[in-house]
Amino acid sequence: MLESTLLCVAQVSGQSALADATLVKACTVCHGPEGRSTPYGYFPRLAGKPETYLYNQLLNFQQGTRHYQQMSNLLGNVNPAYLQKLAHFFATQAIAYPPPAKFSGNKEQLEVGLQLARNGVADRKIPACTQCHGDKLNGGVSDSVPGLLGLTRDYLIGQLGAWRTNQRHAREPDCMAVIAKNLSVNEISAVTAWLSSQPGPKDGHTTSPKTNVNPRSLAVSCGSVQSNSSKSHTGFELKTKPLTMLQSKGQYLSRIGNCVACHTSQGGEPMAGGKAIETPFGIVYSTNLTPDNATGIGTWSADDFWNAIHEGRSKDGSLLSPAFPYTELTQVTRADSDAIFAYLQTLPAQKVSATPNALSWPSNTQLGIRVWRALYFKPGEYKEDLKQSKSWNRGAYLVNGLSHCGSCHTPRNKLGASELGTFLGGSNLMANGRWYAPSLLATSEGGVQDWSTSQIGNLLQNGITNHGYVSGPMAEVVYKGTQYLTLDDSQAIATYLQSLKVLNPINIPKLNDTAFDTLTHKNGKAIYDKHCENCHGKEGDGAPNNFPSLVGNRNVLSPHIINMVQSVLLGAIPPTTASNPSPAGMPPFRAVLSDIEVAQVLTYIRHEWGNQASSISTLDVLQITGKRN
């Protein structure tokens, strides 16, 4: 396997390193021990690069200051400590560099490249590569700057080209973008030709004075060299003074209500809004909930906030888009609304202006919203069912109101309203159905009625059970929201969900008929043995709390195959939580398996070890993935 070299290196260092090697499985399939070229791009070598550099790059992907959606998806729901572990593992791998590829160009081009690397062009503000990346180009003068040797020419050209065309970004001042734009196309060709013709460092990249004879400060101001780990995903660590009892209650309620997930943009300030939320009618951008007077809710009163939660009206009386789930939040009590408002007032004020929504007519008009509300919305607080237990009522309040689970798990009609007759019956998420929120009822898809309350609570608080782990949008819900549930509240939610009645299956997708023949079984098994068995086991039984069992797994057996296909192609790292700080991830096989191979291996899994589910065709996979870039 591609990661075998890394695993062998880790085994030499003992059990701790072997555990770290398990941790990085989501990385090694694509990157391998030395980097790989694929039809989907070049995956650079990670082994032996400076730890701080690797950490900063991971953080940049996570926060959106470096753009590659695959990386953002994988790293979106893990904390900085997890990123540090990944960086440390790869920085400590001592794997020899391959010999450089032979350059077939002319000597004049190599000489131009040498001059650029060693001397730069001062009058055009192009510093020498050595001024930042070290005299021997095998480690920067700062431990945040990588070496440049041992990299392929295609990769170097691709990186400089991405900076030059604004496809790659870094925090300001974005020095490499400036340098790349100052270089001509011929100069980029020359310097990459020379760099790639040099042998990789024998002892790995380093910032040691022994190899960097004349350590110096950076030649230019660079926004990438300082890590930005102080910015929390959730923003809950930003408090500068103790909270009152009311504010602490509001902090807890805002967490389990998952406010931060929608009201924080990628890399943005917590609760400052600006996140794009896809709907079938266009994009809605979340609003600023920090107490800034001009752009946030600094001038709002508790009454104003209550009107937004309960009535779906802004301070000025305008109607809010139902993309804000006031259809569920209307059940929140006034006391809880006041507590959340009190907490929001303690956040640092952020001046972040609202981004105009991009909705189609009539969803973008007050008249359109007014008509929609007349059809589908009636304000009302939660009323306890006196026939049920206190725990059941608390669970119902959280599921149906504050945590608004129905927003994702309930199917919607053509006007975007929840179909209450099939409440929590499962639904495609986002306009193009990229994920499926499964039914929470006892249907043929599974439900959670046969789970124990502790298993349901563990999934909500830790994101993993023997049945599997959360991925896609639910991973964000756990990371930024439900992991903070108290034991009593998680058990209350479990109690309520287990009581829900059986619902006849709805909207079962029809898969394209494909026979499970001998060839499909043979090919699927070969793919499984090569790529899956090492984690999920020869018998598909997985490893507790690391790799889910595939035997009887409802995600495997479900007729809604979206999540299974997406998990194979996009991979997933479960959210980091207090009880599961180092989850092992699922590698993304997008750059490894074709649509045909994905269909074959998933069909094999759906028929093996007693599993009985329909086959999956290449067309089924293609309908989910579209034409891959």
C-alpha positions as CSV (number, residue, x, y, z in Angstrom):
1,M,0.0,0.0,0.0
2,L,1.1,3.6,-0.5
3,E,1.4,4.3,3.2
4,S,3.4,1.1,3.9
5,T,6.7,3.0,4.0
6,L,5.4,5.5,6.5
7,L,3.9,2.7,8.7
8,C,7.2,0.8,8.7
9,V,9.1,3.9,9.8
10,A,6.6,4.5,12.5
11,Q,6.9,0.9,13.8
12,V,10.6,1.3,14.3
13,S,9.9,4.1,16.7
14,G,7.5,2.1,18.9
15,Q,3.9,1.9,19.8
16,S,3.3,5.6,20.2
17,A,4.6,6.3,16.7
18,L,2.5,3.4,15.4
19,A,-0.6,5.0,16.9
20,D,0.3,8.3,15.2
21,A,0.7,6.3,11.9
22,T,-2.9,5.2,12.4
23,L,-3.9,8.8,13.0
24,V,-2.5,9.9,9.6
25,K,-4.2,7.2,7.5
26,A,-6.4,9.9,6.0
27,C,-3.3,11.6,4.6
28,T,-1.0,8.8,3.4
29,V,-3.3,7.3,0.7
30,C,-3.0,10.5,-1.4
31,H,0.4,11.8,-0.4
32,G,2.3,8.5,0.0
33,P,5.8,8.6,1.5
34,E,7.3,10.9,-1.2
35,G,4.3,12.7,-2.8
36,R,2.4,11.6,-5.9
37,S,1.2,12.8,-9.2
38,T,-2.4,11.9,-10.1
39,P,-5.0,13.0,-12.7
40,Y,-6.4,15.1,-9.9
41,G,-3.3,17.0,-9.1
42,Y,0.1,16.6,-7.5
43,F,0.1,15.7,-3.8
44,P,3.4,17.0,-2.3
45,R,5.8,15.1,0.0
46,L,5.1,15.7,3.7
47,A,7.8,13.6,5.3
48,G,10.7,15.5,6.9
49,K,9.3,19.0,6.3
50,P,9.5,21.5,9.2
51,E,6.8,20.9,11.8
52,T,5.8,24.5,12.1
53,Y,5.5,24.9,8.3
54,L,3.3,21.8,8.1
55,Y,1.2,22.9,11.0
56,N,0.7,26.4,9.5
57,Q,-0.3,24.9,6.2
58,L,-2.9,22.6,7.8
59,L,-4.2,25.6,9.7
60,N,-4.4,27.6,6.5
61,F,-6.4,24.9,4.8
62,Q,-8.8,24.7,7.8
63,Q,-9.3,28.4,8.0
64,G,-9.6,29.0,4.3
65,T,-6.5,31.1,3.8
66,R,-5.2,28.3,1.6
67,H,-7.8,26.9,-0.8
68,Y,-8.2,23.2,-1.6
69,Q,-11.7,21.9,-0.8
70,Q,-10.6,18.4,-0.2
71,M,-8.3,19.5,2.6
72,S,-10.8,21.9,4.1
73,N,-13.4,19.0,4.2
74,L,-11.0,16.7,6.0
75,L,-9.7,19.2,8.5
76,G,-12.9,21.2,9.2
77,N,-13.9,19.6,12.5
78,V,-10.6,18.9,14.3
79,N,-8.9,21.2,16.8
80,P,-5.4,22.7,16.6
81,A,-3.9,20.0,18.9
82,Y,-4.9,17.4,16.3
83,L,-3.3,19.4,13.5
84,Q,-0.1,19.6,15.6
85,K,0.0,15.8,16.0
86,L,-0.3,15.4,12.2
87,A,2.5,18.0,11.6
88,H,4.7,16.4,14.2
89,F,4.3,12.9,12.8
90,F,5.3,13.9,9.2
91,A,8.1,16.2,10.4
92,T,9.8,13.3,12.2
93,Q,9.7,10.8,9.3
94,A,13.2,10.2,7.9
95,I,12.6,8.9,4.4
96,A,15.2,9.3,1.8
97,Y,14.5,11.6,-1.2
98,P,14.4,10.0,-4.7
99,P,17.0,11.2,-7.2
100,P,16.0,14.3,-9.2
101,A,14.5,13.9,-12.6
102,K,16.9,14.5,-15.5
103,F,16.3,17.9,-17.1
104,S,16.2,17.8,-20.8
105,G,16.2,21.6,-21.4
106,N,19.1,23.9,-22.3
107,K,22.0,25.1,-20.0
108,E,21.0,28.8,-20.5
109,Q,17.6,28.1,-18.8
110,L,19.3,26.4,-15.9
111,E,21.7,29.3,-15.5
112,V,18.8,31.8,-15.3
113,G,17.1,29.5,-12.7
114,L,20.3,29.4,-10.7
115,Q,20.7,33.1,-10.7
116,L,17.1,33.6,-9.6
117,A,17.5,31.1,-6.8
118,R,20.8,32.5,-5.6
119,N,20.6,36.2,-6.4
120,G,17.0,37.2,-7.3
121,V,16.3,40.4,-9.1
122,A,16.6,43.3,-6.6
123,D,15.3,46.1,-8.9
124,R,12.0,44.1,-9.5
125,K,11.6,43.2,-5.8
126,I,12.3,39.5,-6.5
127,P,14.4,38.2,-3.6
128,A,16.7,35.2,-4.0
129,C,15.1,31.9,-2.9
130,T,17.9,31.4,-0.5
131,Q,17.0,34.5,1.4
132,C,14.0,32.8,2.9
133,H,14.4,29.1,2.1
134,G,18.0,28.8,3.5
135,D,21.4,28.9,1.9
136,K,21.2,25.3,0.9
137,L,17.5,25.6,0.1
138,N,16.8,22.6,2.4
139,G,15.2,24.5,5.2
140,G,14.0,28.1,5.7
141,V,15.6,30.8,7.9
142,S,12.3,30.5,9.8
143,D,10.9,27.2,10.9
144,S,7.7,28.2,9.2
145,V,9.4,28.2,5.7
146,P,10.0,24.9,3.9
147,G,12.9,23.7,1.9
148,L,12.6,23.7,-1.9
149,L,14.7,20.7,-2.8
150,G,13.3,17.2,-3.6
151,L,10.1,18.7,-5.2
152,T,9.0,17.9,-8.7
153,R,9.0,20.6,-11.4
154,D,5.3,20.1,-12.1
155,Y,4.5,20.8,-8.4
156,L,6.7,23.9,-8.3
157,I,5.2,25.3,-11.5
158,G,1.7,24.5,-10.2
159,Q,2.3,26.3,-6.9
160,L,3.8,29.5,-8.5
161,G,1.1,29.4,-11.1
162,A,-1.7,29.2,-8.5
163,W,-0.2,32.2,-6.7
164,R,0.2,34.1,-9.9
165,T,-3.5,33.6,-10.9
166,N,-4.9,34.2,-7.4
167,Q,-5.9,30.5,-7.0
168,R,-3.7,30.2,-4.0
169,H,-3.8,32.6,-1.1
170,A,-2.1,33.2,2.2
171,R,-2.6,35.6,5.1
172,E,-1.6,39.1,4.3
173,P,1.1,40.2,3.4
174,D,0.9,37.4,0.8
175,C,4.6,37.6,-0.2
176,M,4.6,34.6,-2.5
177,A,1.7,36.0,-4.5
178,V,3.6,39.2,-5.0
179,I,6.8,37.4,-6.0
180,A,5.0,35.0,-8.4
181,K,3.3,37.9,-10.2
182,N,6.7,39.7,-10.5
183,L,8.2,36.7,-12.2
184,S,7.7,36.2,-15.9
185,V,6.5,32.9,-17.3
186,N,10.0,32.2,-18.6
187,E,11.5,32.9,-15.2
188,I,9.1,30.6,-13.5
189,S,10.0,27.9,-16.0
190,A,13.7,28.5,-15.4
191,V,13.8,28.6,-11.6
192,T,11.5,25.5,-11.3
193,A,13.8,23.7,-13.8
194,W,16.9,24.4,-11.8
195,L,15.3,23.6,-8.4
196,S,13.9,20.3,-9.5
197,S,17.2,19.3,-11.0
198,Q,18.9,19.5,-7.7
199,P,19.1,16.4,-5.4
200,G,16.9,16.3,-2.3
201,P,18.5,16.9,1.1
202,K,20.2,13.8,2.5
203,D,19.2,14.5,6.0
204,G,15.8,16.0,5.4
205,H,14.7,19.6,5.6
206,T,16.1,21.5,8.6
207,T,16.6,25.0,10.0
208,S,19.8,24.0,11.8
209,P,22.7,26.5,11.7
210,K,24.9,23.6,10.5
211,T,23.1,23.7,7.1
212,N,22.0,27.3,7.1
213,V,25.4,28.8,7.5
214,N,24.1,32.4,7.8
215,P,20.7,32.4,9.5
216,R,18.9,35.7,8.8
217,S,15.5,37.3,9.0
218,L,13.1,36.9,6.1
219,A,13.7,39.0,3.0
220,V,10.1,40.1,2.8
221,S,7.2,40.5,5.2
222,C,5.2,37.2,5.1
223,G,1.8,36.5,6.6
224,S,2.2,32.8,6.5
225,V,5.2,32.4,8.9
226,Q,3.2,33.0,12.1
227,S,0.7,30.3,13.2
228,N,-2.8,31.5,13.9
229,S,-3.8,28.8,16.4
230,S,-5.2,31.3,18.9
231,K,-8.4,31.6,16.9
232,S,-10.8,29.0,18.2
233,H,-13.2,27.2,15.9
234,T,-15.9,27.8,18.4
235,G,-14.8,31.0,19.9
236,F,-15.8,29.8,23.3
237,E,-12.2,30.2,24.6
238,L,-12.2,33.9,23.8
239,K,-13.8,35.0,27.1
240,T,-11.8,37.6,28.9
241,K,-13.8,37.7,32.1
242,P,-15.9,35.2,34.1
243,L,-19.4,34.7,33.0
244,T,-22.4,35.2,35.2
245,M,-24.8,32.3,35.8
246,L,-27.2,33.6,33.2
247,Q,-24.4,34.1,30.6
248,S,-23.0,30.6,31.3
249,K,-26.4,29.1,30.7
250,G,-26.6,31.0,27.5
251,Q,-23.2,29.8,26.4
252,Y,-24.3,26.2,26.9
253,L,-27.5,26.7,25.1
254,S,-25.8,28.5,22.1
255,R,-23.4,25.6,21.9
256,I,-26.0,22.8,21.8
257,G,-28.2,24.9,19.6
258,N,-25.2,24.9,17.2
259,C,-25.3,28.7,16.6
260,V,-21.6,28.9,15.9
261,A,-21.7,26.5,12.9
262,C,-24.0,28.7,10.9
263,H,-22.9,32.1,12.2
264,T,-19.2,31.7,11.6
265,S,-17.6,31.7,8.1
266,Q,-14.6,29.6,7.3
267,G,-11.6,31.3,9.0
268,G,-13.9,34.1,10.2
269,E,-14.4,35.5,13.6
270,P,-16.7,33.4,15.8
271,M,-20.4,34.4,15.5
272,A,-19.6,37.3,13.1
273,G,-21.7,35.7,10.3
274,G,-20.9,35.6,6.6
275,K,-21.2,31.9,6.1
276,A,-22.9,30.9,2.9
277,I,-25.8,28.5,3.4
278,E,-27.1,26.7,0.3
279,T,-30.8,26.4,-0.3
280,P,-32.7,25.2,-3.4
281,F,-33.6,28.9,-4.0
282,G,-30.1,30.3,-3.8
283,I,-27.6,31.3,-1.1
284,V,-28.3,32.8,2.3
285,Y,-25.5,34.4,4.3
286,S,-25.6,34.2,8.0
287,T,-25.7,37.4,10.1
288,N,-23.4,38.9,12.7
289,L,-24.4,37.9,16.2
290,T,-21.5,39.8,18.0
291,P,-22.4,43.0,19.9
292,D,-21.1,45.4,17.3
293,N,-23.4,48.4,17.1
294,A,-23.1,49.0,13.4
295,T,-23.1,45.5,11.9
296,G,-24.1,43.2,14.7
297,I,-26.6,43.1,17.5
298,G,-25.0,45.6,19.8
299,T,-28.0,47.9,19.7
300,W,-30.5,45.1,20.1
301,S,-32.5,44.5,23.3
302,A,-33.5,41.1,24.7
303,D,-37.0,41.8,23.3
304,D,-35.5,42.3,19.8
305,F,-33.6,39.0,20.1
306,W,-36.7,37.2,21.3
307,N,-38.7,38.5,18.3
308,A,-36.0,37.1,16.0
309,I,-36.1,33.7,17.7
310,H,-39.8,33.5,18.3
311,E,-41.3,35.5,15.5
312,G,-38.7,35.4,12.8
313,R,-38.5,39.2,12.7
314,S,-35.4,41.4,12.7
315,K,-35.1,44.5,14.9
316,D,-36.5,46.7,12.2
317,G,-39.6,44.5,11.8
318,S,-38.5,43.0,8.5
319,L,-39.2,39.3,8.0
320,L,-36.2,36.9,8.2
321,S,-35.5,34.3,5.6
322,P,-36.8,30.8,6.8
323,A,-33.3,29.6,6.2
324,F,-32.9,30.8,9.7
325,P,-34.7,28.0,11.5
326,Y,-37.2,30.1,13.4
327,T,-39.9,27.5,12.4
328,E,-38.2,25.3,15.0
329,L,-36.6,27.9,17.3
330,T,-40.0,29.4,18.0
331,Q,-40.4,26.7,20.6
332,V,-37.4,28.0,22.6
333,T,-38.6,29.5,25.9
334,R,-38.2,33.2,26.6
335,A,-35.9,32.4,29.5
336,D,-33.6,30.4,27.3
337,S,-33.7,33.2,24.6
338,D,-32.7,35.8,27.2
339,A,-29.8,33.6,28.4
340,I,-28.5,33.2,24.9
341,F,-28.8,36.9,24.3
342,A,-26.9,37.7,27.5
343,Y,-24.1,35.4,26.4
344,L,-23.8,36.8,23.0
345,Q,-23.4,40.3,24.5
346,T,-20.1,39.0,26.1
347,L,-18.5,38.2,22.8
348,P,-15.9,40.5,21.3
349,A,-17.6,42.9,19.0
350,Q,-16.6,42.3,15.3
351,K,-17.3,44.8,12.6
352,V,-18.4,42.5,9.8
353,S,-21.0,43.9,7.4
354,A,-23.7,41.6,6.2
355,T,-23.3,39.9,2.8
356,P,-26.4,40.3,0.7
357,N,-28.3,37.1,0.1
358,A,-28.4,35.6,-3.4
359,L,-31.9,34.2,-3.6
360,S,-34.2,33.8,-6.6
361,W,-37.6,35.5,-6.9
362,P,-39.9,35.5,-4.9
363,S,-37.7,34.2,-2.0
364,N,-35.8,37.4,-2.1
365,T,-38.8,39.6,-1.4
366,Q,-40.7,40.4,1.8
367,L,-43.9,39.6,0.0
368,G,-42.7,36.1,-0.9
369,I,-41.6,35.4,2.7
370,R,-44.9,36.8,4.0
371,V,-46.8,34.3,1.8
372,W,-44.6,31.5,2.8
373,R,-45.1,32.2,6.5
374,A,-48.9,32.3,6.0
375,L,-48.7,28.8,4.7
376,Y,-46.1,27.2,6.9
377,F,-45.3,29.2,10.1
378,K,-47.1,29.8,13.3
379,P,-45.2,31.1,16.4
380,G,-45.5,29.0,19.5
381,E,-43.5,27.8,22.5
382,Y,-42.9,24.2,23.4
383,K,-45.7,22.7,25.6
384,E,-44.9,19.8,27.8
385,D,-46.7,16.5,27.4
386,L,-47.8,15.7,30.9
387,K,-48.1,12.0,30.0
388,Q,-44.4,11.7,29.4
389,S,-41.4,11.8,31.7
390,K,-39.4,14.9,32.4
391,S,-36.5,13.4,30.5
392,W,-38.7,12.7,27.4
393,N,-40.0,16.3,27.5
394,R,-36.5,17.7,27.7
395,G,-35.4,15.6,24.7
396,A,-38.5,16.7,22.7
397,Y,-37.7,20.3,23.5
398,L,-34.1,20.0,22.3
399,V,-34.8,17.9,19.2
400,N,-37.8,19.8,18.0
401,G,-36.8,23.3,19.2
402,L,-33.4,24.5,20.3
403,S,-31.3,21.9,18.4
404,H,-33.7,22.0,15.4
405,C,-32.8,18.5,14.3
406,G,-35.8,18.5,11.9
407,S,-34.1,21.2,9.8
408,C,-31.9,18.5,8.3
409,H,-33.6,15.2,9.0
410,T,-37.1,16.1,7.8
411,P,-37.8,16.1,4.0
412,R,-39.0,19.4,2.5
413,N,-41.6,20.2,-0.1
414,K,-41.0,22.2,-3.3
415,L,-41.4,25.5,-1.4
416,G,-38.7,24.5,1.1
417,A,-41.1,23.8,4.0
418,S,-40.7,20.8,6.3
419,E,-43.1,18.0,5.6
420,L,-44.4,17.5,9.1
421,G,-46.2,14.3,8.1
422,T,-42.8,12.7,7.7
423,F,-41.0,14.5,10.5
424,L,-37.4,13.2,11.0
425,G,-38.0,10.8,8.2
426,G,-34.7,11.6,6.4
427,S,-33.8,14.1,3.8
428,N,-31.2,15.1,1.1
429,L,-29.1,18.0,2.3
430,M,-28.2,21.1,0.2
431,A,-29.5,21.9,-3.2
432,N,-27.5,19.2,-5.1
433,G,-28.1,16.4,-2.5
434,R,-24.5,16.0,-1.6
435,W,-25.3,14.3,1.7
436,Y,-28.3,12.5,3.2
437,A,-29.5,13.1,6.7
438,P,-30.8,9.6,7.6
439,S,-34.2,8.9,9.1
440,L,-34.2,9.0,12.9
441,L,-37.3,6.7,12.9
442,A,-37.6,3.0,12.8
443,T,-37.8,2.5,9.1
444,S,-36.2,0.1,6.7
445,E,-33.2,2.4,6.7
446,G,-32.6,1.6,10.4
447,G,-33.4,4.4,12.8
448,V,-32.0,4.5,16.3
449,Q,-34.8,2.7,18.1
450,D,-32.7,-0.4,18.6
451,W,-29.7,1.5,19.9
452,S,-29.1,1.9,23.6
453,T,-29.4,5.4,25.1
454,S,-25.7,5.4,25.8
455,Q,-24.9,4.6,22.2
456,I,-27.1,7.5,21.0
457,G,-25.5,9.8,23.6
458,N,-22.0,8.7,22.6
459,L,-22.6,9.5,19.0
460,L,-23.9,13.0,19.9
461,Q,-21.0,13.7,22.4
462,N,-18.1,11.9,20.7
463,G,-19.2,11.4,17.1
464,I,-18.5,7.6,17.1
465,T,-20.1,4.4,18.1
466,N,-19.8,0.7,17.0
467,H,-22.4,1.5,14.3
468,G,-20.1,4.1,12.7
469,Y,-19.0,7.7,13.0
470,V,-20.5,11.0,11.9
471,S,-19.3,12.6,8.7
472,G,-20.3,15.4,6.4
473,P,-22.5,18.1,8.0
474,M,-23.2,16.0,11.1
475,A,-19.5,16.0,11.9
476,E,-19.7,19.8,12.2
477,V,-22.9,19.5,14.4
478,V,-21.0,17.3,16.8
479,Y,-17.8,19.3,16.8
480,K,-19.3,22.7,17.3
481,G,-22.5,21.7,19.0
482,T,-23.6,18.4,20.5
483,Q,-20.3,17.4,22.0
484,Y,-21.0,20.0,24.7
485,L,-24.3,18.2,25.8
486,T,-24.5,17.3,29.4
487,L,-25.0,13.6,30.1
488,D,-28.6,14.3,31.2
489,D,-29.4,16.2,28.0
490,S,-27.8,13.6,25.7
491,Q,-29.8,10.9,27.5
492,A,-33.0,13.0,27.2
493,I,-32.5,13.3,23.5
494,A,-32.0,9.5,23.3
495,T,-35.1,8.8,25.3
496,Y,-37.2,11.0,23.0
497,L,-35.8,9.6,19.8
498,Q,-36.3,6.0,20.9
499,S,-40.0,6.7,21.5
500,L,-40.7,7.9,18.0
501,K,-43.2,5.8,16.0
502,V,-42.3,3.6,13.1
503,L,-42.7,5.4,9.8
504,N,-43.2,3.7,6.4
505,P,-40.2,4.3,4.2
506,I,-40.4,7.4,2.1
507,N,-38.7,8.6,-1.1
508,I,-36.6,5.5,-1.4
509,P,-34.3,6.1,-4.4
510,K,-34.3,3.6,-7.2
511,L,-30.9,2.4,-8.0
512,N,-29.9,1.3,-11.5
513,D,-30.2,-2.4,-11.8
514,T,-26.8,-4.1,-11.8
515,A,-26.1,-7.8,-11.4
516,F,-23.8,-8.9,-8.7
517,D,-21.8,-11.2,-10.9
518,T,-18.6,-13.1,-10.4
519,L,-16.4,-10.4,-12.0
520,T,-17.9,-7.7,-9.8
521,H,-17.3,-9.8,-6.7
522,K,-13.7,-10.6,-7.8
523,N,-12.9,-6.9,-8.6
524,G,-14.6,-5.6,-5.5
525,K,-12.9,-8.0,-3.2
526,A,-9.5,-7.1,-4.7
527,I,-10.1,-3.4,-4.1
528,Y,-11.3,-4.1,-0.6
529,D,-8.3,-6.3,0.2
530,K,-5.9,-3.6,-1.1
531,H,-7.5,-0.4,0.3
532,C,-10.0,-1.3,3.0
533,E,-9.1,-4.5,4.9
534,N,-6.2,-3.0,6.8
535,C,-8.7,-0.8,8.7
536,H,-12.1,-2.5,8.5
537,G,-10.8,-6.0,8.8
538,K,-10.9,-9.2,6.7
539,E,-14.4,-9.9,8.0
540,G,-15.5,-6.3,7.8
541,D,-15.8,-6.1,11.6
542,G,-13.7,-3.0,12.0
543,A,-12.0,-1.9,15.2
544,P,-14.0,-0.5,18.2
545,N,-13.8,3.3,18.5
546,N,-11.5,3.6,15.5
547,F,-12.9,2.0,12.3
548,P,-16.6,1.1,12.1
549,S,-17.9,-2.3,11.4
550,L,-19.3,-2.7,7.9
551,V,-21.4,-5.8,9.0
552,G,-25.1,-4.8,9.2
553,N,-24.0,-1.1,9.1
554,R,-27.1,0.9,8.2
555,N,-25.0,3.3,6.1
556,V,-23.8,0.3,4.1
557,L,-27.3,-1.2,3.7
558,S,-29.3,2.0,3.1
559,P,-30.9,2.5,-0.3
560,H,-29.7,6.1,0.1
561,I,-26.1,5.6,-1.0
562,I,-25.0,9.2,-1.1
563,N,-23.2,9.2,2.3
564,M,-21.4,5.9,1.5
565,V,-20.1,7.1,-1.9
566,Q,-19.1,10.5,-0.5
567,S,-17.3,8.9,2.4
568,V,-15.2,6.7,0.0
569,L,-14.4,9.6,-2.3
570,L,-14.0,12.5,0.1
571,G,-12.8,10.6,3.2
572,A,-13.6,11.8,6.6
573,I,-11.9,12.6,9.9
574,P,-14.4,12.3,12.8
575,P,-14.7,15.4,15.0
576,T,-12.2,15.8,17.8
577,T,-14.0,15.8,21.2
578,A,-13.0,15.7,24.8
579,S,-13.4,11.9,24.9
580,N,-12.0,11.2,21.4
581,P,-9.2,13.7,20.9
582,S,-7.3,11.6,18.3
583,P,-9.8,10.0,15.9
584,A,-8.5,7.9,13.1
585,G,-9.7,9.1,9.7
586,M,-11.0,7.6,6.5
587,P,-8.7,8.4,3.5
588,P,-10.2,10.1,0.5
589,F,-10.0,7.7,-2.4
590,R,-11.0,10.4,-5.0
591,A,-7.5,10.4,-6.5
592,V,-7.1,6.6,-6.2
593,L,-10.3,4.9,-7.3
594,S,-12.4,5.4,-10.5
595,D,-16.2,5.6,-10.4
596,I,-16.3,2.0,-11.7
597,E,-14.0,0.8,-8.9
598,V,-16.1,2.7,-6.3
599,A,-19.2,1.0,-7.5
600,Q,-17.5,-2.4,-7.5
601,V,-16.1,-2.2,-4.0
602,L,-19.3,-0.8,-2.5
603,T,-21.3,-3.5,-4.2
604,Y,-19.0,-6.1,-2.8
605,I,-19.3,-4.7,0.8
606,R,-23.2,-4.6,0.4
607,H,-23.2,-8.3,-0.4
608,E,-20.5,-9.7,1.9
609,W,-20.5,-10.9,5.6
610,G,-24.3,-11.5,5.5
611,N,-25.1,-8.0,4.2
612,Q,-28.0,-8.0,1.8
613,A,-28.5,-4.8,-0.2
614,S,-28.9,-3.9,-3.8
615,S,-25.9,-3.6,-6.1
616,I,-24.5,-0.2,-7.1
617,S,-23.8,0.7,-10.7
618,T,-21.2,3.1,-12.1
619,L,-24.1,5.3,-13.1
620,D,-25.3,5.5,-9.5
621,V,-21.9,6.7,-8.4
622,L,-21.7,9.2,-11.3
623,Q,-25.1,10.7,-10.5
624,I,-23.7,11.6,-7.1
625,T,-20.2,12.7,-8.0
626,G,-21.0,14.4,-11.3
627,K,-18.1,14.8,-13.7
628,R,-15.0,14.8,-11.5
629,N,-12.5,17.6,-12.0
